[in-house]
Amino acid sequence: MTAALQEDSQSNARTRQEQEEELILTAWHSMSVALQQHSLCEESRAPGQAQSFLAKQRQSTQARRGFSPRLQPR
């Protein structure tokens, strides 16, 4: 009888693990889709040319530090 209980416990653990993996994959996919849509919205609102990743990083760093685009540190 203990073997049957152990087998049942292992089966429940496997089922729970599969459910958790499915939830993680679903959440990852949903987050990816949301980020992609957000990125597309941001790009469509941005005036001018498309910017490279580094250009966007420079802008965000300058905004955080409070530098104007004309006054860049050397």
MARBA-3410 file (N, C-alpha, C, O; in Angstrom, 1 decimal):
74
0.8,-1.2,0.0,0.0,0.0,0.0,0.9,1.3,0.0,0.5,2.3,-0.6 ~ 2.0,1.2,0.6,2.9,2.4,0.7,3.4,2.7,-0.7,3.7,3.9,-1.1 ~ 3.6,1.7,-1.5,4.1,1.9,-2.9,3.1,2.6,-3.7,3.4,3.5,-4.5 ~ 1.8,2.3,-3.5,0.7,3.0,-4.2,0.6,4.5,-3.8,0.4,5.3,-4.7 ~ 0.8,4.7,-2.5,0.8,6.1,-2.0,2.0,6.9,-2.6,1.8,8.1,-3.0
3.1,6.3,-2.6,4.3,6.9,-3.1,4.2,7.2,-4.6,4.5,8.3,-5.1 ~ 3.6,6.3,-5.4,3.4,6.5,-6.8,2.4,7.6,-7.0,2.5,8.4,-7.9 ~ 1.3,7.6,-6.2,0.3,8.7,-6.3,0.9,10.1,-6.0,0.6,11.1,-6.7 ~ 1.8,10.1,-5.0,2.4,11.4,-4.6,3.3,11.9,-5.7,3.4,13.1,-6.0 ~ 4.1,10.9,-6.4,5.0,11.3,-7.5,4.1,11.8,-8.7,4.5,12.8,-9.3
3.0,11.2,-8.9,2.1,11.6,-10.0,1.6,13.0,-9.8,1.5,13.8,-10.7 ~ 1.2,13.3,-8.5,0.7,14.6,-8.2,1.8,15.6,-8.3,1.5,16.8,-8.8 ~ 3.0,15.3,-7.9,4.1,16.2,-8.0,4.4,16.5,-9.5,4.7,17.7,-9.8 ~ 4.4,15.5,-10.3,4.6,15.7,-11.8,3.5,16.6,-12.4,3.8,17.5,-13.1 ~ 2.3,16.3,-12.0,1.2,17.1,-12.5,1.3,18.6,-12.1,1.1,19.5,-12.9
1.7,18.8,-10.8,1.8,20.2,-10.3,3.0,20.9,-11.0,2.9,22.1,-11.4 ~ 4.1,20.1,-11.2,5.2,20.7,-11.9,4.8,21.1,-13.4,5.2,22.2,-13.9 ~ 4.1,20.3,-14.0,3.7,20.6,-15.4,2.8,21.8,-15.4,2.9,22.6,-16.4 ~ 1.9,21.9,-14.5,1.0,23.1,-14.4,1.8,24.3,-14.2,1.5,25.4,-14.8 ~ 2.8,24.3,-13.3,3.6,25.4,-13.0,4.4,25.9,-14.2,4.5,27.0,-14.5
4.9,24.9,-14.9,5.7,25.2,-16.2,4.8,25.8,-17.2,5.2,26.8,-17.9 ~ 3.6,25.3,-17.3,2.6,25.9,-18.3,2.3,27.3,-17.9,2.2,28.2,-18.8 ~ 2.1,27.6,-16.6,1.8,29.0,-16.2,3.0,29.9,-16.4,2.8,31.0,-16.8 ~ 4.2,29.4,-16.2,5.4,30.2,-16.4,5.5,30.6,-17.9,5.7,31.7,-18.3 ~ 5.3,29.6,-18.8,5.3,29.8,-20.2,4.3,30.8,-20.7,4.5,31.6,-21.5
3.1,30.6,-20.2,2.0,31.5,-20.5,2.3,32.9,-20.1,2.1,33.9,-20.9 ~ 2.8,33.1,-18.9,3.1,34.4,-18.4,4.2,35.0,-19.2,4.2,36.2,-19.5 ~ 5.2,34.2,-19.6,6.4,34.7,-20.4,5.9,35.2,-21.7,6.3,36.3,-22.2 ~ 5.0,34.4,-22.3,4.5,34.8,-23.7,3.6,36.0,-23.6,3.8,36.9,-24.4 ~ 2.8,36.1,-22.6,2.0,37.3,-22.4,2.8,38.6,-22.2,2.6,39.6,-22.8
3.9,38.4,-21.4,4.8,39.6,-21.1,5.5,40.0,-22.4,5.6,41.2,-22.7 ~ 5.9,39.0,-23.2,6.6,39.3,-24.4,5.7,40.0,-25.4,6.1,41.0,-26.1 ~ 4.5,39.6,-25.5,3.5,40.2,-26.4,3.3,41.7,-25.9,3.2,42.6,-26.8 ~ 3.1,41.8,-24.7,2.8,43.2,-24.1,4.0,44.1,-24.3,3.8,45.3,-24.7 ~ 5.2,43.6,-24.1,6.4,44.5,-24.3,6.5,44.8,-25.8,6.9,45.9,-26.2
6.3,43.9,-26.7,6.4,44.1,-28.1,5.3,45.2,-28.5,5.7,46.1,-29.3 ~ 4.1,45.1,-28.1,3.1,46.1,-28.4,3.5,47.4,-27.8,3.3,48.4,-28.5 ~ 4.0,47.5,-26.6,4.4,48.7,-26.0,5.5,49.4,-26.8,5.5,50.6,-27.1 ~ 6.5,48.5,-27.3,7.6,49.0,-28.1,7.1,49.6,-29.4,7.5,50.6,-29.8 ~ 6.1,48.9,-30.0,5.6,49.4,-31.3,4.9,50.7,-31.1,4.9,51.6,-32.0
4.1,50.8,-30.0,3.4,52.1,-29.7,4.4,53.2,-29.5,4.2,54.3,-30.0 ~ 5.5,53.0,-28.8,6.5,54.0,-28.5,7.1,54.4,-29.8,7.4,55.6,-30.0 ~ 7.5,53.5,-30.7,8.1,53.8,-31.9,7.2,54.6,-32.8,7.7,55.5,-33.5 ~ 5.9,54.3,-32.8,5.0,55.0,-33.7,4.8,56.4,-33.2,4.4,57.3,-34.0 ~ 4.9,56.7,-31.9,4.7,58.0,-31.3,6.0,58.9,-31.5,5.9,60.1,-31.4
7.1,58.3,-31.6,8.4,59.0,-31.6,8.6,59.7,-32.9,8.5,59.1,-34.0 ~ 8.7,61.1,-32.8,8.9,61.8,-34.1,10.4,61.6,-34.6,11.3,61.3,-33.8 ~ 10.5,61.8,-35.9,11.9,61.8,-36.5,12.3,60.3,-36.8,11.4,59.5,-37.0 ~ 13.6,60.2,-37.0,14.1,58.9,-37.4,14.1,57.9,-36.3,14.1,58.2,-35.1 ~ 14.2,56.6,-36.6,14.3,55.6,-35.7,15.7,55.7,-35.0,16.7,56.0,-35.7
15.8,55.4,-33.7,17.0,55.5,-33.0,17.6,54.1,-32.7,16.9,53.2,-32.5 ~ 18.9,54.1,-32.6,19.6,52.9,-32.2,19.4,52.6,-30.7,19.0,53.5,-30.0 ~ 19.7,51.4,-30.3,19.6,51.1,-28.9,20.5,52.1,-28.0,20.1,52.6,-27.0 ~ 21.8,52.3,-28.5,22.7,53.1,-27.8,22.2,54.6,-27.7,22.4,55.3,-26.7 ~ 21.6,55.1,-28.8,21.1,56.4,-28.8,20.0,56.6,-27.7,19.9,57.6,-27.0
19.1,55.6,-27.6,18.1,55.6,-26.6,18.6,55.6,-25.2,18.1,56.2,-24.3 ~ 19.7,54.8,-25.0,20.3,54.7,-23.7,21.0,56.0,-23.3,20.9,56.4,-22.2 ~ 21.6,56.7,-24.3,22.2,58.0,-24.0,21.1,59.0,-23.6,21.3,59.8,-22.7 ~ 20.0,59.0,-24.3,18.9,59.9,-24.0,18.4,59.6,-22.6,18.2,60.6,-21.8 ~ 18.2,58.4,-22.2,17.6,58.1,-20.9,18.6,58.4,-19.8,18.2,58.9,-18.7
19.9,58.2,-20.1,20.9,58.6,-19.1,21.0,60.1,-18.9,21.1,60.6,-17.8 ~ 20.9,60.8,-20.0,21.0,62.3,-19.9,19.7,62.8,-19.2,19.8,63.7,-18.4 ~ 18.6,62.2,-19.4,17.4,62.6,-18.8,17.4,62.4,-17.3,17.0,63.2,-16.5 ~ 18.0,61.2,-16.9,18.1,60.9,-15.5,19.1,61.9,-14.8,18.8,62.3,-13.6 ~ 20.2,62.2,-15.5,21.2,63.1,-14.9,20.8,64.6,-15.0,21.4,65.4,-14.3
19.8,64.9,-15.8,19.4,66.2,-15.9,20.2,67.1,-16.8,20.2,68.3,-16.8 ~ 21.0,66.4,-17.7,21.8,67.2,-18.7,21.0,67.5,-19.9,20.1,66.8,-20.3 ~ 21.2,68.7,-20.4,20.6,69.0,-21.7,21.4,68.4,-22.8,22.6,68.1,-22.6 ~ 20.8,68.2,-24.0,21.6,67.5,-25.1,22.8,68.4,-25.5,23.8,67.8,-26.0 ~ 22.8,69.7,-25.2,23.9,70.5,-25.7,25.1,70.4,-24.7,26.2,70.6,-25.1
24.8,70.1,-23.4,25.8,70.1,-22.4,26.2,68.7,-22.0,25.8,68.2,-20.9 ~ 26.9,68.0,-22.9,27.3,66.6,-22.6,28.7,66.6,-21.8,29.6,67.4,-22.2 ~ 28.9,65.8,-20.8,30.2,65.7,-20.1,31.2,65.1,-21.0,30.9,64.4,-21.9 ~ 32.5,65.5,-20.8,33.6,65.0,-21.6,34.2,63.8,-21.1,35.1,63.3,-21.6
END
